[in-house]
């Protein structure tokens, strides 16, 4: 019989705040020109290829001002003046995404396109085709008529 595995305690790293690689700011105390990725996204911007310039400390580390924040809840701060506008997808990219979603939302048996993704891997069709459960009329679009594509 194998011996039970020993549990190793995770070693706590304590990094002095003076040795931190990036400057750290407590919540509600960071400069106006530094924002998080989420705040950049709300403004329609992206970091623009540059990395973070500071760290926004988590709530737990507010009680330990002498230590650097190493928790996963910390946030990276980016400069607003270096940010660029978010890229817009081209029409071809949007069309390709729509075709991919149509493949996931269209029942192969009845041809209806639903407003949600169908369980095609497990059931292979919509619920109405699989076991007869009626679908709400407002949950799908009517199937498109067949298009005649012959040259003659």
Residue, then its C-alpha position, 0 to 999 in steps of 0.5 A: x500500500x502506497x504511503x499517503x502523500x505529504x502536503x507541502x505548504x506553499x512558501x509565502x514570498x515577501x517582497x519588500x516594496x522598495x524592490x518591486x520592479x514597477x511602481x505601486x499605487x493603492x486604490x483611489x490613489x493612482x494618477x489620472x493618466x494611469x488606467x486599467x485594461x478594463x478602463x481602456x476598453x470602456x474608452x474604446x482604447x487598447x494598450x497599443x503594444x506597450x506594457x504596463x507601467x505600474x501596479x494597482x495594489x489589491x485590497x489585502x495589500x493596503x494593510x501591508x504598505x511595506x510589502x509589494x503586492x504579489x496577489x493575482x487580484x492586482x491590476x496592471x496600469x497603462x498610460x492613456x497617452x500611449x494607448x491607441x484606438x481599438x481595431x475594428x474588424x473588416x467586413x470579411x472578418x465579420x462575415x467569417x464570424x457570422x458564418x461560423x456562428x451560423x454553423x453552430x446555430x443552424x439545425x442540420x435536420x430542419x434548417x432553422x437558425x436559432x438565437x442560441x448555440x445548439x448541442x450538435x456534438x451531443x444531440x446532433x440537432x435541435x431539441x424539436x428534431x431530437x425528441x419533439x420538444x416544441x421550440x418557442x417561435x421567437x427563439x429561431x429564424x425561419x429557414x432561408x429558401x433554397x437558392x438556385x445557383x445553376x448557370x443554365 
